[in-house]
Each structure stands twice: as structure tokens, then as C-alpha cells.
Amino acid sequence: MSGIVIVGAGQAGASLAAKLRALGYAGEITMIGEEPVPPYQRPPLSKGYLLGEMELERLYLRAPSYWQEQDVTLKLGKRVTAIDPAARTLTLGDETIAYDQLALTTGSVPRRLPAAIGGALEGVYTVRTLADVDAMAAEFGPHRRLLIVGGGYIGLEAAAVAAKLGLDVTLVEMAPRILQRVAAPETSAWFRGLHAGHGVKILEGTGLDRLLGETRVTGARLSDGTELAVDFVIVGVGIAPATDLAEAAGLAIDNGIRTDAHGRTSDPAIWAAGDCASFPHQGGRLRLESVGNAIDQAEAVAENMLGADKPYQARPWFWSDQYDVKLQIAGLNSGYDRIVTRPGDGDAVSFWYYQGDRLLALDAMNDSRAYMVGKRLIEMGKSPDPAAIADPATDLKALLKA
């Protein structure tokens, strides 16, 4: 077997395989995934699926029959243990697979609590895979006491689900505020208020000293000495790019698998896309953890594997669903020095990030119009007068033509 082999059967891997076929590639495609299920969406795991509002079949990115129809060989529940770039082969258990070109779409892995502070106790979960969510589903009973460690989007989404199901939820964030790494104080304050209104207790500037219990977690001691009784714990302290396989194969690593602008790694026959890959961006390097990037970058790599020679241009966008709120984010806010607030209809609001006079990004809560216009402005390189953005009477669409 040769042709194109894809290691990683998540959003990026599935998008890459589908794009190859859409572009007319007729050679062999083999996609290898560690999980025993076909490629599926991850974002609904911590929302609709955990709430019981979405069935397993609706998680699938494609109907299972699609892969057979497209002549894509799926090897699921399999782990690649080694890559030999010189021989252009990889090891899969006792099987050796040859490739002409290899794509690494290995994604990311959740950061876990050290065993020394109780991270290995029963009842301590992360939210990353279908198996993770299936394992914790039975814990979500009314009045159960849940501790969430980490005030990023994963932690806040889990808090929203738990609160809706009637649990007693406490969230601890070591940083001075939730979402500190990814959002402005205004966005943090907005979501702090949202969760407080649903009964979630948020403790900022508070770390976890250790979890308590013999074999199963029964409590937690916080950095200020407070002890809490808990029934289970969800850890949402970020993810790290899955680079072990690439690193062992001798590929260059730089906050992920280092690629050039086309998605090629330091080995000319190996490519990378999605959460695991870092790529050139505005004079530096960038690694994006998002569905949008996984799709766009994987499709660009598919084109380049077939000779397009087209640099990847990232257009970052993200979203989060909490309670009845849809947060939509466009752009990257790194380096902002000013926030412009724009009220929307009802409870809608958007926060626009500026660096001097340049529009960098925006966070829109229940304001899809602001999001769509802001996203297009950023992609077009346009930066409207902040005063116009702040004025609710301004017709946002007119700014696109200005």
C-alpha cells in the first residue's frame, strides 16, 4: 500500500481526505485514527452531546458509508507507533504501511493534572474525545457537586451544561480572571455575569492545591486553603499539540509540527495541518486550535500535495455556545490596546479589538450581524473609525463599502 496516508482521523484529517477526492485524486488514501469511531465533530461533545440533545450519528462528519463510497481506507482504533521518513513507511502495530506522501493531522491532547496532586483519581475527567464524554455522562445528576478546574472556553461550556442539568458547580481559575489568555476583560466580565446568573460559583485568582480522596476524588483543597466536597472534577486547563510521533521521526518542532507556508514539514514528503501544526504568519509563526483552521488548512494542504503551490492564508474564527448564548469570534486579538463596545438588539453585544486605529478582532455575543460584518472587515483589511463602531445607529453593512 502506498499513495497518501493520513495519520489522525479528526476534523483536519477528514477534510484533507475529502478535499483530495474532490480535487480528482484517484490514488490510494488511507486514514488512520486512534479512536474506534469514524471522524466526528468535537465541539458538540461538551455541549449538545453531553446534554443528551445530540445523538452519536449526528456527530459524524460524514455518513460512515461516505468513506467507502470515496474509496478511503479507514484504519480505526489503531495507533501509529513510528514513522521512518527515509523508507517512507510507518509502523502500525505489527503492520508496516508505505506512503508516497504522508499527512499528519494528529490534533492535540488535553493537559492533565499531575498524579501527585490527585490527577489520577477516579472521577477526574477531561473533555476531548467521545470516550471522555461517555465516561463522565453518568456523573451529571441533579445536585451533584462538580468542580471545574480552568476558566477557558472548555471549562465554561462544561459549567453551562452542568448548571442546566441542575448540578452544583464551582469553577476555579488560577489567573486573575476567566478567559484571561484569550479575551479582553470586558468579555470575561460578560461571561462571569452570565454564569453567576445561572448559579455557577466562579473563583478567580484561585488555584488548586490538590484533590482529595483515596481511590476516587471526594474533595479539593484550593490554594487559599479552602476545602470543598466534590463528587467529580472536570479539568479544562488547555491542550498541547500532539507532536510526539513527528518529533520521534526527526521532524522540526516549533510550538507544534513546524511547516512552511504550504503545509510541508521539514521532510518534503510529509505535511501537517490542524491543531498540531504551526505555520508562518505575519512575520512570525502561528498555531490555531479551531475547527475553521482545521478545515481550511487541511484543504490547502490537500491542494498543495497535488501541486498547487499555494501559500495558506489563515482567516481565524472561533465560537462557543453557553446556555442560550452564541459567542462568535473573528480575528486574533494579540496586541490590542483598545476595546470598543457596540450594543446590539436585546441582550446582544460585541467587543471590537483595536491596536491603534487598526481593527484586529471582535467578540460577538448573540450578534451574528456584527460578527459577519466584523469578520469581513478584518479579512478585507479595513478598520472603521472606532466611534462609528460604538454608535448603535451606524449601519454596519455600509462600512464594508466605505
N, C-alpha and C positions, 0 to 999 in steps of 0.2 A: 504493500500500500504506500502511495506517495501522494502527490497532489498537495493540497493545502490542508494543514492541520491547525485547528483552533483549540487552545487549552484554556478552558473557562467557558461555562455554559450559562452565563448570566445575560444581562441586557446587551453588553458590548459584543459578546460572542455571537449571540443570536442575530443581532443587527448586522454584523460583519458577514455571517454566512448567507443571510437573506439578500444582502446587497450584492454579494458575489454572483449569486444566481440571477438576480435582476439585471446585472450587467452582462449576462450571457456567458459567464464562466462555466464550462462544461466538464472540467476536470473533477477529480475526487475531492470531496470536502468531508473531513472528519472533525467532529466537535466533541471534546472530552470534558465532562463535568464531574466534580466530586459528589454532588448531591444526586440521589437516585430518582429525580423527577425532571421532566423536560424544562427548558428555560421558562422562567416565570418572573412576574413583576415583584420587586422587593418593597416599594413604598407602601402598598396596601397592607403589608404584614402587620405593621404597628398601628393600623387604622381600621379599615373595613373588615379585614380578615380576622383580626383579634376581637373585634366587636361581634363577630358572627354574622356580619351583613354581606360578606362576600364568600362564595363557595370556592373550593380549590380550583375547579375548572376555569373559573373566571380570572384566576391569577395567571394562567398560562399566556405567554406572549403570542404563541401560535397554537392552533389545534395540534395535538400530537401527530395527526395524520399529515400535517404540512411538511414535516421534515422528511417523511418517507416519499411524499409526492415530489419534493425537490431533490431527492437523492442525496440527502445529507445524512451521513452515518453518525448516529449519536452513541457515544460510549458513556453511559451514566453510572454514577456510583463508583467511579474509577478515579484513582489518584495518580498523576504523573509524578514519578519519583526522581527522574533525572533527564536532562537534555544533553545530547552530545552534538554540539554545533559543527564539529569537524566532519562527523559522519552523517550529519543531518538526520539524526534519529532521536527518538525519545523512548524512555522506559515506562511501561505501564504494567505494574505487577511483573508477571513473567513474560510479558509480550513486549516486543520491540517494534516500534512504528517508524517508518521512514517518511520524510516530508521533502517537498521541493521548496515550499515556503511555510513558515510557522508564524502564527499569530498568538500572542499572549494576552488574554483578556481575563486575567486571574482575579481582578477585582481587589477587594480589601478585606481585612479581618478586624473584628472588634477588639478594642483594647479591654483587657480583663483586670479585675482586682487581683493583686498578689495573693497567693495561698497563705502567706504569713499573716495577713490581716483578715482571713476568713473567706477569701475569694473562691475557695474550692468547696465550701459548704453546700449541702443540698438546699435548694430553694433560692439560689442565686443565679440569675439569668442575664443573658444578653439578647438583643433583638437584631438579628442579622439574617438568619435563614428560616425557611419553613419549619425545619425541625425545632429551632429555638422557640418559635411561637407555639407550635403544637405542644411542646413540653410544658410551657407555662400556662396554657389555656385554662386548665382545671383550677388554677390558683385564683382566678378572677371571680370570687364570690362576694356578695354584698357584705359590707362591714369588715372585710379582711383588711389587714394593715400592711400597706405597701410602702417600702422605702425605695425611692429612685435616686440613684447617685449620678449626678450630672445634669446640668441645666441647658443642654443644647437641644436641637430640634427632636432628636430621638427620645430624649427624656421627657420633653414637654408633650410630645404626641402620645407617649405611653401614659403620662399623667392624665391627659384628656380622656383617653379610653377608660382608664380605671375609675376616674371620677364619674363618668357617665354610667358605669356599671355599679355605682354605689359603694366603692371602696373608700377606705380612709387613707388618703395619700399624703405622704411627706416627701418633698424633693429637696435634696441638699446640693448646693453648688459652691465649690471651693473659691471660685473667683468672686469679686465684689458684686457681680450681677449675672443673672442668667443671660445667655446668648452673647456674652462679652466678646468672644472670639470672632463672631460672625455678624453682629448687628450693632446699630447705634443705641445709646441709652434710651432714646425715645421708643424704639421698637421693644427693647427689654421691658420698659415700664408698661407699655401697652399690653404685652403678654403676661406680665406679672399681675396686672389688674384683672385680665381675663380669667386666669387660673384661680385667683383669690375669690372671684365671684362664683366659682364652681366648687369652692371648699377645699382646694388644694393648698397645703401649707408649704410655702417656699422659704427655705433658709439659705440666704446668700452669705458669702464670706464664711461659710461653714464647711469644713472638710469632714471626711470620715476617718476616725482613728482606727476602728476595727469593727468587724461584725462579730456577733456573739453567738455561741451555740457549740454543742459537741460535734454532732454529725450534720445537723440541719440548722440553718440560721433561725435564731429566736429573738435577736435584738441587734442593736447597733450602738456603739459609743462614738459620739461625734467629737470633733476637735476641741469644742468648748467644754467637754466633759459630760454633756448631756447624754443620757442613755434612753433609747427608745425601744419599746417592744414592737417587733415586726413579724409578720407571717411569711413574707418573701421579699426579695430585692431584685430590682432591675438595674443593671449597670449600663449607663449611656455616657461613657467618657471618651468617645471618639473612636475612629477607625484608623488603621495603618495600611498602606499599600501592601498587597501580597507579592513580595519580591523574592522570597527565599529561593524558588526554583530558578529564576533568572540569575540571581546572584551566584548560585552554585554553578551555573553554566558559564560564568565569567562575563556576563553582560554588564555594561556600565549602569550603575545605580546612582540616582540623584533625586532624592525625595520621590522615589518611585523608579520604575524602569525608564532609563533615560532614552528618549527618542529624538530624532531630528524633526524638522517641520513637516515631514511627510509621514511620520509614524514609524520609521525604521529605527531599530535599535543599533547598538554598536556592532552587531553581526548583520551583514547585508541580507541574509535570508530570514531574519527574524524581525517581527513587527510587534507593536504593543498598542493597546487602546483601552480607554476606560479609566476606572479608579486607580489602576496600578501604574499608569503611565504619566511621566512628566515630559512636557514639550516646550519648545521655545515660545515666548510670548512677550511682546513689547520690551525686548532687550534683556529679559530675564527668563526664568523658567516657571512653569505653572503646572499644577496637578489639580484637576477638578473632580470632586466627588458629587456627581449628579447624573440623573437619567439622561438629561439633554446632551451632556457631553459624551456619555457612553454611546449614545446613538450616533451623534454627528461625527465623532472622532472615528468610531468603528467603520462608518460608511466611507469616510475619507480614506482610511487605511485600505479598505477593500478596493477602492478606485486605484490607489497607488500600487497595490500588489499586482494590479493588472496593467500598470504602466502609465497611469495618468500624470504622474509627476506634479501633483497639485498640493501646495502647502495647506495645512489645516488652519483655518481661521476660527478660533473659539468665539462663540456667542453665548456667554454664560446666562443661564436661567435656572431657577430653583422654585420649589413650592413646599408648603407644609399645610396639612389640614389638622385643625384642632377645634373640637366642638363643632359649631356651625360657622367657623371662620376659615376662609381660604387665604393663606398668605402666599403671595406671588412675588418673586424677587427677580430682577433683571440687572445684569452688570456685575461688576466687582467693586466693592466699596473701599478697597485698600487705599489709604492716603487721603481720605476725605477730611475736610476741615470745617464743613458746614452742613447742617441739616435743614431742609426746607419742608415744612409741614403743609400738606394740602388736604383740607377736609373733603370728604365725599358725601354721597347721599346716605342718610341714615347713620349707621354706625361705621360706615366706610371711612378709611383714612389712608394716606400714603405719605411716606417719608422719602425725600429725594436727597441723595448724597452728592455734594459738590466738593470739588477741590479747586478753590479759587472760583473762576467762572465756568469751570468745566463740569458737566454732568457725568458722574461716574456710574451711579446705580440708583435703584429705588426699591423700597419695600412697600407693597400694596396689600392692605387688609380689606378683603371683601370689596375691592375696587378694581375689577378686571379692565375697565376702560383706562384708568390711569396706568395700569401695568402694560397694556398693549401699546399705548402711545409712548410711554417711557422706554420700553424695550426698543421700539423702532427708532426713537430719537438717539439712543445710545449707539445702536448699530449703524445709524447714518452719520454719527459723529457730530450731531447737533446738540447745542447746550442753550436752552432757552433762558431768558432772564429769570432769575430766581423769584423776583417779585411777581412775574406772570404766573409762575407755578403756584405760588402761595395764594393767589387770588381765585376764589371759587368761581368767579364769573368768567374766568378765562376759558375759552373753547380750546381744549387740549388738542383736538384734531387739527385745528388751524396752525398750531405750532409746527406740525410736520411740513407744512407748505411754506413756512416763513423762511 
